[in-house]
Amino acid sequence: MASQKLESHDICAVIVTYHPDTQFQQRLAAITRQVGKVIIVDNGSSQRAITMLQEICQNSAVELILNEANFGIAKALNIGISHAKQQGYLWAILFDQDSTAHNDLAISLCHIYSVHPSPDQIALIGANYKNILKNMQNKSTCQSESADEWSEVKRVITSGSLLSLPIYDKIGRFRDDFFIDLVDIEYCMRARRMGYQVIKSSKFLMSHSIGFPSQHRLLGRIIWTTNHAPIRRYYYARNYVAIQREYGNYIFAWWAIKSLKKSIRLSTIILLFEQNKLAKISAIAKGWWHGMSNQMGKYEL
């Protein structure tokens, strides 16, 4: 039986932008009509992009916050969430600028919350998604064949996730020192450590892509690689070390060995299949070392 009722107009959407493309307005419209309010937090885009955003935000249902520089995804989300809380919202749906929400995203997430047996324990509800660039679904994005509308999971991506703001206050803010990569993973792990649940819809509610995936074959196996820029490779490697150190249950310093193996695997894939190999592998090595020495925050390669 439904324990609590949540309506889509009770939700504020928080979208982080950074040099958004010309199709952003269409994606924004799909979100705006589903929620009570939209807050866009721009991370130091070009003047041309800012002008476009200012024109879009003449709609009273959309608020624009302009950061003078790129503060990173974590800090931008925290800024948007703070504004949503000031306006009395208890729930926020978080979005990347390139995610396309399906028309039933908000109402479906609200329904899952309303029928969940322990809604007070839900930290966030993730939207299952189709990977628009892979043109296929991998294990992490595959729609469940189960009749269940949702499942409890270890982690969900930030984009498309419905976040409980009262529980966010208890768990703590997204980690600014992570800057961009694995911000969502760390938050989910922190939430679960504190006894809260992370759940995900079984139904596809969004189209999204991570990086610029390309497919390759090696010894009869299909291998996908994301083709991220060197700076993203740096943040991923560094933040992965931090997560293993802080959340892993390892004897002595085996977390360091695991993170090193991960960095070597990523470097091998890049060496085999990606361009700009030297810069990316160098960035991974530096990220791993900075993670080991706990050098966090924004970094310029």
Secondary structure, 3 states (H helix, E strand, C coil): CCCCCCCHHHEEEEEEECCCCCCHHHHHHHHHCCCCEEEEEEECCCHHHHHHHHHHCCCCCEEEEEECCCCCHHHHHHHHHHHHHHCCCCEEEEEECCCEECCCHHHHHHHHHHHCCCHHHEEEEEEEEEECCCCCCCCCCCCCCCCCCEEECCCCCCCCEEEEHHHHHHHCCCCHHHCCCCHHHHHHHHHHHCCCEEEEEEEEEEEECCCCCEEEEECCEEEEECCCCHHHHHHHHHHHHHHHHHHCCCCCCHHHHHHHHHHHHHHHHHHHHCCCHHHHHHHHHHHHHHHHCCCCCCCCC
